[in-house]
Amino acid sequence: MNPRVTATAWGLLVTAAQIGLPLALRDRLPDPLATHWGPGDRPDGSQSFTAYVLTVTLFWVVPWIVALVTAAGGRTLARRQGRMVWWGALFGLGVLAAGINVSTVTANLDVTDWTTAALGFVHPLLVIAAALAAALLAGYLGRGEPDDAGDERREPPRLRLRPGQRAVWVGHVSNPWLTMITVAAAAALLVLGVLHLLGVTDGSVAGPILPGLLIVLVVGLLTTQASVRVGGDRVVIGIGVLRVPARRIPLSKIESAWSEERYPSQVGGWGFRGLPGGATIMLRGGECLVIGYRSGGRLAVSVDDAARGASLINALIAERVDS
């Protein structure tokens, strides 16, 4: 099963449903439509028919395009956990988007005014349950073969520096899922801004979701990437697109460094995991640079080419001891 072909076919099917359903029932729907319900199943928000079709379509198309771009990179689908999350998100979000569309259209069907549209509490529960079931089933069926077992600790190649030689190593890492979510939030903000400028939507559309999108964007910019710089007398770990905040670790506090294969399932998830003395900065599963402190603690950070960075750390430590 080719992921890109399947994702393309599934995406086109959901997109056709998002546009085709309201268009097919256009004569039986009010304009504007009720699009949000408050306590007591009474509608408290509406959109014009055109704005509604654009909104429900973009709600699905943006994450679908991001999923296609992610699949094209190939890295996310290289491991079982990445495949499970990717397939689960693709089909789960598709069912969620289509379910919301069906529920909204059904609630507005044959009503003369949007204020009388009724949405029973069962509809949202069924949509959420169906989306979760689709995500779990798709993730399970798309999990593929188990990953090859890797060594827990990998001693890096020995590196010796010539007297007076200065060397610097810089490693980078990015989380494809956090990047995808951040890009989707930025795209959604851009689309909402354009629609508002064109007069297609008003503040009632963007108001409820704008704060959430801004939070996702800011958090994403601060956590999607990390870098590790080894050189001079310290190791500097920078977080986020701007590499702020940065953690500086003097070589005098480090006993040795090595690389390990670590995954979110092993350390409790993504982000900053653990406690001081045994922490992991987990932005993507796989190769991690592990720093062993003289005090006995450890700090691991997922970063590409970790073995080379560990080699330089050990060489710089040895140079300090020899001098």
Secondary structure, DSSP 4 states (H G I P E B T S, - for coil): --HHHHHHHHHHHHHHHHHHHHHHTGGGS-SSEEEEE-GGG-EEEEE-HHHHHHHHHHHHHHHHHHHHHHHHH-SGGGSHHHHHHHHHHHHHHHHHHHHHHHHHHHHHTT-SSGGG----THHHHHHHHHHHHHHHHHHHHT--SPPPP--S-BPPPP--PPTT---EEEEEEE-HHHHHHHHHHHHHHHHHHHHHHTTSS-HHHHTTTHHHHHHHHHHHHHHSEEEEEEETTEEEEEETTTT-SEEEEEGGGEEEEEEEEE-HHHHTSSEEEEETTEEEEESSSEEEEEEEETTS-EEEEE-TTHHHHHHHHHHHHHHHHH-
